[in-house]
Structure formats: C-alpha cells, structure tokens
Amino acid sequence: MSDPRPQPPRGEVPVWLGVLMILIGVILLLPGVCAAVFAVGSALNPPGLFRDSQIVLLWFVCFAIAGGGIALIRLAVRRLRA
C-alpha cells in the first residue's frame, strides 16, 4: 500500500524548522555585533586594543561566527521561499 500522507518535495524545509534556523542565525550574529562595537570603540580610543593581537584574533573569531549566522539565515530564507 502507498503512504496516504503527502511528502514535501526535496529541498523544502518545514516552516517551523526555517524559523528555528533564522532564530539560531540571529543568535550567532550577536558575537559579531559585540566585537564590532568594541572594535569601533577601540579605534576611537588611541592606542586602543589593536595592539593586543589576542583581542584582534578574538574579534576575527567572533566575525567568523557571525558570518556563519548570516549564512544560516540566508539558507533558511532561500529554502522557505522554495
């Protein structure tokens, strides 16, 4: 016998999963926003924190996490439109 329930086409994401992906993406954006605020504050304050290479490395890690959040949001929106 065949399954009477219709199966969603491949590539489509249930709406609740898309919303969850967007929510997680927004949460992943927060470290990047925080790092940007501190980087701007450091740039306005000479000599600032730019001399400390460990802080700059931490900022790059935070920006990479935020980039992952942006990619997750784009993926979720693209799949919800399909």
C-alpha positions in Angstrom: 0.0 0.0 0.0 1.1 3.5 -0.6 1.5 6.1 2.1 -1.5 8.4 2.0 0.4 11.3 3.6 1.9 13.7 1.0 5.6 14.1 1.3 7.2 17.5 0.9 9.4 17.9 -2.1 13.1 17.6 -1.6 14.8 20.9 -0.7 11.8 22.3 1.1 12.0 22.9 4.8 9.1 22.9 7.2 8.2 26.4 8.3 9.0 25.7 11.9 12.5 24.5 11.0 13.1 27.5 8.9 12.0 29.8 11.7 14.3 27.9 14.1 17.2 28.3 11.6 16.6 32.0 11.4 16.5 32.3 15.2 19.8 30.4 15.6 21.3 32.6 12.9 20.3 35.7 14.8 21.8 34.3 18.0 25.0 33.6 16.0 25.1 37.3 14.9 25.4 38.6 18.4 29.1 37.9 19.0 29.9 39.7 15.7 27.9 42.7 16.7 29.6 42.8 20.1 33.0 42.5 18.5 32.2 45.3 16.1 31.1 47.6 18.9 34.4 47.0 20.8 36.5 47.4 17.6 34.9 50.8 16.9 35.3 51.8 20.5 39.0 50.8 20.3 39.5 52.6 17.1 38.2 55.8 18.6 40.5 55.4 21.6 44.2 55.8 20.7 46.2 53.4 21.1 43.2 51.2 21.8 43.1 47.4 21.9 44.5 47.0 18.4 48.0 46.5 19.9 46.9 43.3 21.6 47.0 40.5 19.0 44.9 38.1 21.1 42.0 40.6 21.2 42.2 41.1 17.4 42.2 37.3 16.9 39.2 37.0 19.2 37.4 39.7 17.1 38.1 37.7 13.9 36.7 34.5 15.5 33.6 36.5 16.5 33.2 37.8 13.0 33.6 34.3 11.6 30.8 33.1 13.9 28.6 36.0 12.8 29.4 35.0 9.2 28.1 31.6 9.9 24.9 33.1 11.3 24.5 35.2 8.1 24.9 32.1 6.0 22.4 30.1 8.1 19.8 32.9 7.8 20.3 33.1 4.0 20.0 29.4 3.7 16.8 29.3 5.8 15.2 32.2 3.8 16.2 30.6 0.5 14.6 27.3 1.4 11.5 28.9 2.8 10.9 30.7 -0.5 11.2 27.5 -2.5 
